[in-house]
Protein backbone atom coordinates (compact mmCIF):
# COMPACT_ATOMS: atom_id res chain seq x y z
CA UNK A 1 0.00 0.00 0.00
CA UNK A 2 2.79 2.39 0.92
CA UNK A 3 4.48 1.77 -2.44
CA UNK A 4 1.26 2.70 -4.22
CA UNK A 5 0.90 5.92 -2.19
CA UNK A 6 4.56 6.72 -2.90
CA UNK A 7 3.97 6.21 -6.64
CA UNK A 8 1.05 8.65 -6.54
CA UNK A 9 3.03 11.26 -4.58
CA UNK A 10 6.09 10.97 -6.84
CA UNK A 11 3.90 11.14 -9.93
CA UNK A 12 2.26 14.32 -8.66
CA UNK A 13 5.67 15.82 -7.81
CA UNK A 14 6.86 15.18 -11.37
CA UNK A 15 3.71 16.96 -12.56
CA UNK A 16 1.86 13.82 -13.50
CA UNK A 17 -1.86 14.03 -14.14
CA UNK A 18 -4.36 11.89 -12.21
CA UNK A 19 -6.92 12.70 -14.91
CA UNK A 20 -4.99 10.38 -17.25
CA UNK A 21 -6.89 7.55 -15.56
CA UNK A 22 -10.00 8.71 -17.44
CA UNK A 23 -8.36 7.54 -20.68
CA UNK A 24 -7.89 4.00 -19.38
CA UNK A 25 -10.37 1.26 -20.25
CA UNK A 26 -10.50 -1.22 -17.39
CA UNK A 27 -12.25 -4.44 -18.38
CA UNK A 28 -14.67 -5.99 -15.90
CA UNK A 29 -14.25 -3.10 -13.46
CA UNK A 30 -17.47 -4.27 -11.82
CA UNK A 31 -15.50 -7.34 -10.67
CA UNK A 32 -13.39 -5.17 -8.38
CA UNK A 33 -16.51 -3.82 -6.68
CA UNK A 34 -18.02 -7.32 -6.37
CA UNK A 35 -14.74 -8.52 -4.83
CA UNK A 36 -14.78 -5.67 -2.28
CA UNK A 37 -18.43 -6.34 -1.39
CA UNK A 38 -17.76 -10.08 -1.11
CA UNK A 39 -14.76 -9.40 1.14
CA UNK A 40 -16.90 -7.18 3.37
CA UNK A 41 -19.62 -9.85 3.55
CA UNK A 42 -17.02 -12.46 4.49
CA UNK A 43 -15.58 -10.19 7.20
CA UNK A 44 -18.99 -9.47 8.71
CA UNK A 45 -20.20 -13.06 8.39
CA UNK A 46 -17.07 -14.62 9.88
CA UNK A 47 -17.78 -12.84 13.17
CA UNK A 48 -21.52 -13.52 13.17
CA UNK A 49 -21.44 -17.19 12.08
CA UNK A 50 -23.98 -16.65 9.28
CA UNK A 51 -22.19 -19.16 7.06
CA UNK A 52 -20.16 -22.28 7.71
CA UNK A 53 -16.39 -22.00 7.58
CA UNK A 54 -16.42 -24.03 4.35
CA UNK A 55 -18.92 -21.66 2.74
CA UNK A 56 -16.80 -18.68 3.77
CA UNK A 57 -13.68 -20.29 2.29
CA UNK A 58 -15.56 -20.95 -0.98
CA UNK A 59 -16.77 -17.33 -1.01
CA UNK A 60 -13.18 -16.18 -0.38
CA UNK A 61 -11.90 -18.32 -3.25
CA UNK A 62 -14.64 -17.10 -5.60
CA UNK A 63 -13.67 -13.53 -4.71
CA UNK A 64 -9.99 -14.22 -5.42
CA UNK A 65 -10.91 -15.99 -8.64
CA UNK A 66 -13.02 -13.02 -9.81
CA UNK A 67 -10.26 -10.57 -8.90
CA UNK A 68 -7.72 -12.72 -10.73
CA UNK A 69 -9.92 -12.74 -13.84
CA UNK A 70 -10.17 -8.93 -13.68
CA UNK A 71 -6.38 -8.72 -13.33
CA UNK A 72 -5.81 -11.09 -16.24
CA UNK A 73 -8.33 -9.22 -18.44
CA UNK A 74 -6.33 -6.04 -17.82
CA UNK A 75 -2.83 -7.47 -18.08
CA UNK A 76 -2.01 -5.18 -21.02
CA UNK A 77 -2.13 -2.11 -18.79
CA UNK A 78 1.30 -0.93 -17.62
CA UNK A 79 2.42 -3.23 -14.80
CA UNK A 80 -0.41 -5.65 -15.55
CA UNK A 81 1.84 -8.63 -16.19
CA UNK A 82 3.64 -8.05 -12.89
CA UNK A 83 0.30 -7.91 -11.07
CA UNK A 84 -0.85 -11.14 -12.78
CA UNK A 85 2.38 -12.85 -11.73
CA UNK A 86 1.88 -11.76 -8.10
CA UNK A 87 -1.75 -12.86 -8.02
CA UNK A 88 -0.81 -16.23 -9.49
CA UNK A 89 1.95 -16.72 -6.90
CA UNK A 90 -0.55 -16.03 -4.10
CA UNK A 91 -3.16 -18.33 -5.64
CA UNK A 92 -0.58 -21.11 -5.99
CA UNK A 93 0.36 -20.80 -2.31
CA UNK A 94 -3.29 -20.88 -1.27
CA UNK A 95 -4.23 -23.63 -3.72
CA UNK A 96 -1.58 -25.97 -2.35
CA UNK A 97 -2.71 -25.29 1.24
CA UNK A 98 -6.42 -25.94 1.22
CA UNK A 99 -7.41 -22.46 0.08
CA UNK A 100 -5.58 -20.77 2.94
CA UNK A 101 -2.43 -18.65 2.78
CA UNK A 102 0.30 -20.11 4.96
CA UNK A 103 1.82 -17.53 7.31
CA UNK A 104 5.05 -17.75 9.28
CA UNK A 105 4.68 -17.81 13.05
CA UNK A 106 8.17 -16.31 13.39
CA UNK A 107 7.25 -13.44 11.08
CA UNK A 108 4.08 -12.80 13.08
CA UNK A 109 6.12 -12.78 16.30
CA UNK A 110 8.53 -10.28 14.71
CA UNK A 111 5.68 -7.81 14.19
CA UNK A 112 4.12 -8.49 17.61
CA UNK A 113 1.00 -10.33 16.47
CA UNK A 114 0.80 -12.98 19.19
CA UNK A 115 -3.01 -12.58 19.23
CA UNK A 116 -3.18 -13.58 15.56
CA UNK A 117 -1.00 -16.62 16.24
CA UNK A 118 -3.45 -17.68 18.96
CA UNK A 119 -6.41 -17.37 16.56
CA UNK A 120 -4.55 -19.31 13.85
CA UNK A 121 -3.65 -22.10 16.29
CA UNK A 122 -7.36 -22.40 17.08
CA UNK A 123 -8.19 -22.61 13.37
CA UNK A 124 -10.30 -19.45 13.52
CA UNK A 125 -9.08 -17.83 10.30
CA UNK A 126 -10.77 -18.31 6.96
CA UNK A 127 -7.86 -16.80 5.06
CA UNK A 128 -4.65 -17.99 6.71
CA UNK A 129 -3.08 -21.03 8.32
CA UNK A 130 0.15 -21.24 10.31
CA UNK A 131 3.02 -22.47 8.21
CA UNK A 132 4.10 -25.92 9.38
CA UNK A 133 5.91 -29.05 8.17
CA UNK A 134 2.84 -30.03 6.12
CA UNK A 135 2.68 -26.68 4.31
CA UNK A 136 3.39 -26.82 0.61
CA UNK A 137 5.01 -24.07 -1.46
CA UNK A 138 5.74 -22.32 1.85
CA UNK A 139 8.23 -19.95 0.21
CA UNK A 140 5.22 -18.35 -1.53
CA UNK A 141 3.35 -17.83 1.75
CA UNK A 142 3.27 -14.80 4.02
CA UNK A 143 6.83 -15.15 5.31
CA UNK A 144 8.28 -11.63 5.00
CA UNK A 145 7.90 -9.55 8.16
CA UNK A 146 7.72 -5.77 7.88
CA UNK A 147 8.18 -4.72 11.53
CA UNK A 148 8.05 -1.39 13.30
CA UNK A 149 9.12 1.36 12.92
CA UNK A 150 7.24 0.86 9.66
CA UNK A 151 3.87 2.62 9.74
CA UNK A 152 1.82 -0.54 9.17
CA UNK A 153 3.69 -3.64 10.42
CA UNK A 154 2.56 -6.79 8.65
CA UNK A 155 3.61 -10.04 7.05
CA UNK A 156 3.57 -10.27 3.27
CA UNK A 157 4.34 -12.75 0.51
CA UNK A 158 6.48 -12.59 -2.60
CA UNK A 159 3.20 -12.37 -4.56
CA UNK A 160 2.17 -9.31 -2.52
CA UNK A 161 5.44 -7.63 -3.46
CA UNK A 162 4.85 -8.32 -7.16
CA UNK A 163 1.30 -6.96 -6.93
CA UNK A 164 2.41 -3.77 -5.14
CA UNK A 165 5.26 -3.14 -7.58
CA UNK A 166 2.91 -3.75 -10.53
CA UNK A 167 0.23 -1.40 -9.23
CA UNK A 168 2.81 1.27 -8.35
CA UNK A 169 4.30 1.00 -11.85
CA UNK A 170 0.81 1.22 -13.36
CA UNK A 171 0.05 4.40 -11.42
CA UNK A 172 3.44 5.89 -12.26
CA UNK A 173 3.03 5.10 -15.96
CA UNK A 174 -0.53 6.32 -16.28
CA UNK A 175 0.08 9.52 -14.35
CA UNK A 176 2.96 10.60 -16.60
CA UNK A 177 2.48 13.98 -18.18
CA UNK A 178 -0.30 13.81 -20.72
CA UNK A 179 1.96 14.09 -23.75
CA UNK A 180 4.31 11.39 -22.36
CA UNK A 181 1.43 9.02 -21.68
CA UNK A 182 -0.30 9.56 -25.03
CA UNK A 183 2.91 8.66 -26.85
CA UNK A 184 2.90 5.25 -25.18
CA UNK A 185 -0.67 4.33 -26.20
C-alpha positions as a Markdown table, in Angstrom:
| # | Residue | x | y | z |
|---|---|---|---|---|
| 1 | Unk | 0.0 | 0.0 | 0.0 |
| 2 | Unk | 2.8 | 2.4 | 0.9 |
| 3 | Unk | 4.5 | 1.8 | -2.4 |
| 4 | Unk | 1.3 | 2.7 | -4.2 |
| 5 | Unk | 0.9 | 5.9 | -2.2 |
| 6 | Unk | 4.6 | 6.7 | -2.9 |
| 7 | Unk | 4.0 | 6.2 | -6.6 |
| 8 | Unk | 1.0 | 8.7 | -6.5 |
| 9 | Unk | 3.0 | 11.3 | -4.6 |
| 10 | Unk | 6.1 | 11.0 | -6.8 |
| 11 | Unk | 3.9 | 11.1 | -9.9 |
| 12 | Unk | 2.3 | 14.3 | -8.7 |
| 13 | Unk | 5.7 | 15.8 | -7.8 |
| 14 | Unk | 6.9 | 15.2 | -11.4 |
| 15 | Unk | 3.7 | 17.0 | -12.6 |
| 16 | Unk | 1.9 | 13.8 | -13.5 |
| 17 | Unk | -1.9 | 14.0 | -14.1 |
| 18 | Unk | -4.4 | 11.9 | -12.2 |
| 19 | Unk | -6.9 | 12.7 | -14.9 |
| 20 | Unk | -5.0 | 10.4 | -17.3 |
| 21 | Unk | -6.9 | 7.5 | -15.6 |
| 22 | Unk | -10.0 | 8.7 | -17.4 |
| 23 | Unk | -8.4 | 7.5 | -20.7 |
| 24 | Unk | -7.9 | 4.0 | -19.4 |
| 25 | Unk | -10.4 | 1.3 | -20.2 |
| 26 | Unk | -10.5 | -1.2 | -17.4 |
| 27 | Unk | -12.3 | -4.4 | -18.4 |
| 28 | Unk | -14.7 | -6.0 | -15.9 |
| 29 | Unk | -14.2 | -3.1 | -13.5 |
| 30 | Unk | -17.5 | -4.3 | -11.8 |
| 31 | Unk | -15.5 | -7.3 | -10.7 |
| 32 | Unk | -13.4 | -5.2 | -8.4 |
| 33 | Unk | -16.5 | -3.8 | -6.7 |
| 34 | Unk | -18.0 | -7.3 | -6.4 |
| 35 | Unk | -14.7 | -8.5 | -4.8 |
| 36 | Unk | -14.8 | -5.7 | -2.3 |
| 37 | Unk | -18.4 | -6.3 | -1.4 |
| 38 | Unk | -17.8 | -10.1 | -1.1 |
| 39 | Unk | -14.8 | -9.4 | 1.1 |
| 40 | Unk | -16.9 | -7.2 | 3.4 |
| 41 | Unk | -19.6 | -9.9 | 3.6 |
| 42 | Unk | -17.0 | -12.5 | 4.5 |
| 43 | Unk | -15.6 | -10.2 | 7.2 |
| 44 | Unk | -19.0 | -9.5 | 8.7 |
| 45 | Unk | -20.2 | -13.1 | 8.4 |
| 46 | Unk | -17.1 | -14.6 | 9.9 |
| 47 | Unk | -17.8 | -12.8 | 13.2 |
| 48 | Unk | -21.5 | -13.5 | 13.2 |
| 49 | Unk | -21.4 | -17.2 | 12.1 |
| 50 | Unk | -24.0 | -16.7 | 9.3 |
| 51 | Unk | -22.2 | -19.2 | 7.1 |
| 52 | Unk | -20.2 | -22.3 | 7.7 |
| 53 | Unk | -16.4 | -22.0 | 7.6 |
| 54 | Unk | -16.4 | -24.0 | 4.3 |
| 55 | Unk | -18.9 | -21.7 | 2.7 |
| 56 | Unk | -16.8 | -18.7 | 3.8 |
| 57 | Unk | -13.7 | -20.3 | 2.3 |
| 58 | Unk | -15.6 | -20.9 | -1.0 |
| 59 | Unk | -16.8 | -17.3 | -1.0 |
| 60 | Unk | -13.2 | -16.2 | -0.4 |
| 61 | Unk | -11.9 | -18.3 | -3.3 |
| 62 | Unk | -14.6 | -17.1 | -5.6 |
| 63 | Unk | -13.7 | -13.5 | -4.7 |
| 64 | Unk | -10.0 | -14.2 | -5.4 |
| 65 | Unk | -10.9 | -16.0 | -8.6 |
| 66 | Unk | -13.0 | -13.0 | -9.8 |
| 67 | Unk | -10.3 | -10.6 | -8.9 |
| 68 | Unk | -7.7 | -12.7 | -10.7 |
| 69 | Unk | -9.9 | -12.7 | -13.8 |
| 70 | Unk | -10.2 | -8.9 | -13.7 |
| 71 | Unk | -6.4 | -8.7 | -13.3 |
| 72 | Unk | -5.8 | -11.1 | -16.2 |
| 73 | Unk | -8.3 | -9.2 | -18.4 |
| 74 | Unk | -6.3 | -6.0 | -17.8 |
| 75 | Unk | -2.8 | -7.5 | -18.1 |
| 76 | Unk | -2.0 | -5.2 | -21.0 |
| 77 | Unk | -2.1 | -2.1 | -18.8 |
| 78 | Unk | 1.3 | -0.9 | -17.6 |
| 79 | Unk | 2.4 | -3.2 | -14.8 |
| 80 | Unk | -0.4 | -5.6 | -15.6 |
| 81 | Unk | 1.8 | -8.6 | -16.2 |
| 82 | Unk | 3.6 | -8.1 | -12.9 |
| 83 | Unk | 0.3 | -7.9 | -11.1 |
| 84 | Unk | -0.9 | -11.1 | -12.8 |
| 85 | Unk | 2.4 | -12.9 | -11.7 |
| 86 | Unk | 1.9 | -11.8 | -8.1 |
| 87 | Unk | -1.7 | -12.9 | -8.0 |
| 88 | Unk | -0.8 | -16.2 | -9.5 |
| 89 | Unk | 1.9 | -16.7 | -6.9 |
| 90 | Unk | -0.5 | -16.0 | -4.1 |
| 91 | Unk | -3.2 | -18.3 | -5.6 |
| 92 | Unk | -0.6 | -21.1 | -6.0 |
| 93 | Unk | 0.4 | -20.8 | -2.3 |
| 94 | Unk | -3.3 | -20.9 | -1.3 |
| 95 | Unk | -4.2 | -23.6 | -3.7 |
| 96 | Unk | -1.6 | -26.0 | -2.3 |
| 97 | Unk | -2.7 | -25.3 | 1.2 |
| 98 | Unk | -6.4 | -25.9 | 1.2 |
| 99 | Unk | -7.4 | -22.5 | 0.1 |
| 100 | Unk | -5.6 | -20.8 | 2.9 |
| 101 | Unk | -2.4 | -18.7 | 2.8 |
| 102 | Unk | 0.3 | -20.1 | 5.0 |
| 103 | Unk | 1.8 | -17.5 | 7.3 |
| 104 | Unk | 5.1 | -17.7 | 9.3 |
| 105 | Unk | 4.7 | -17.8 | 13.1 |
| 106 | Unk | 8.2 | -16.3 | 13.4 |
| 107 | Unk | 7.2 | -13.4 | 11.1 |
| 108 | Unk | 4.1 | -12.8 | 13.1 |
| 109 | Unk | 6.1 | -12.8 | 16.3 |
| 110 | Unk | 8.5 | -10.3 | 14.7 |
| 111 | Unk | 5.7 | -7.8 | 14.2 |
| 112 | Unk | 4.1 | -8.5 | 17.6 |
| 113 | Unk | 1.0 | -10.3 | 16.5 |
| 114 | Unk | 0.8 | -13.0 | 19.2 |
| 115 | Unk | -3.0 | -12.6 | 19.2 |
| 116 | Unk | -3.2 | -13.6 | 15.6 |
| 117 | Unk | -1.0 | -16.6 | 16.2 |
| 118 | Unk | -3.4 | -17.7 | 19.0 |
| 119 | Unk | -6.4 | -17.4 | 16.6 |
| 120 | Unk | -4.5 | -19.3 | 13.8 |
| 121 | Unk | -3.7 | -22.1 | 16.3 |
| 122 | Unk | -7.4 | -22.4 | 17.1 |
| 123 | Unk | -8.2 | -22.6 | 13.4 |
| 124 | Unk | -10.3 | -19.5 | 13.5 |
| 125 | Unk | -9.1 | -17.8 | 10.3 |
| 126 | Unk | -10.8 | -18.3 | 7.0 |
| 127 | Unk | -7.9 | -16.8 | 5.1 |
| 128 | Unk | -4.6 | -18.0 | 6.7 |
| 129 | Unk | -3.1 | -21.0 | 8.3 |
| 130 | Unk | 0.1 | -21.2 | 10.3 |
| 131 | Unk | 3.0 | -22.5 | 8.2 |
| 132 | Unk | 4.1 | -25.9 | 9.4 |
| 133 | Unk | 5.9 | -29.0 | 8.2 |
| 134 | Unk | 2.8 | -30.0 | 6.1 |
| 135 | Unk | 2.7 | -26.7 | 4.3 |
| 136 | Unk | 3.4 | -26.8 | 0.6 |
| 137 | Unk | 5.0 | -24.1 | -1.5 |
| 138 | Unk | 5.7 | -22.3 | 1.8 |
| 139 | Unk | 8.2 | -19.9 | 0.2 |
| 140 | Unk | 5.2 | -18.4 | -1.5 |
| 141 | Unk | 3.4 | -17.8 | 1.8 |
| 142 | Unk | 3.3 | -14.8 | 4.0 |
| 143 | Unk | 6.8 | -15.1 | 5.3 |
| 144 | Unk | 8.3 | -11.6 | 5.0 |
| 145 | Unk | 7.9 | -9.5 | 8.2 |
| 146 | Unk | 7.7 | -5.8 | 7.9 |
| 147 | Unk | 8.2 | -4.7 | 11.5 |
| 148 | Unk | 8.1 | -1.4 | 13.3 |
| 149 | Unk | 9.1 | 1.4 | 12.9 |
| 150 | Unk | 7.2 | 0.9 | 9.7 |
| 151 | Unk | 3.9 | 2.6 | 9.7 |
| 152 | Unk | 1.8 | -0.5 | 9.2 |
| 153 | Unk | 3.7 | -3.6 | 10.4 |
| 154 | Unk | 2.6 | -6.8 | 8.6 |
| 155 | Unk | 3.6 | -10.0 | 7.1 |
| 156 | Unk | 3.6 | -10.3 | 3.3 |
| 157 | Unk | 4.3 | -12.7 | 0.5 |
| 158 | Unk | 6.5 | -12.6 | -2.6 |
| 159 | Unk | 3.2 | -12.4 | -4.6 |
| 160 | Unk | 2.2 | -9.3 | -2.5 |
| 161 | Unk | 5.4 | -7.6 | -3.5 |
| 162 | Unk | 4.9 | -8.3 | -7.2 |
| 163 | Unk | 1.3 | -7.0 | -6.9 |
| 164 | Unk | 2.4 | -3.8 | -5.1 |
| 165 | Unk | 5.3 | -3.1 | -7.6 |
| 166 | Unk | 2.9 | -3.8 | -10.5 |
| 167 | Unk | 0.2 | -1.4 | -9.2 |
| 168 | Unk | 2.8 | 1.3 | -8.4 |
| 169 | Unk | 4.3 | 1.0 | -11.9 |
| 170 | Unk | 0.8 | 1.2 | -13.4 |
| 171 | Unk | 0.0 | 4.4 | -11.4 |
| 172 | Unk | 3.4 | 5.9 | -12.3 |
| 173 | Unk | 3.0 | 5.1 | -16.0 |
| 174 | Unk | -0.5 | 6.3 | -16.3 |
| 175 | Unk | 0.1 | 9.5 | -14.4 |
| 176 | Unk | 3.0 | 10.6 | -16.6 |
| 177 | Unk | 2.5 | 14.0 | -18.2 |
| 178 | Unk | -0.3 | 13.8 | -20.7 |
| 179 | Unk | 2.0 | 14.1 | -23.7 |
| 180 | Unk | 4.3 | 11.4 | -22.4 |
| 181 | Unk | 1.4 | 9.0 | -21.7 |
| 182 | Unk | -0.3 | 9.6 | -25.0 |
| 183 | Unk | 2.9 | 8.7 | -26.9 |
| 184 | Unk | 2.9 | 5.2 | -25.2 |
| 185 | Unk | -0.7 | 4.3 | -26.2 |
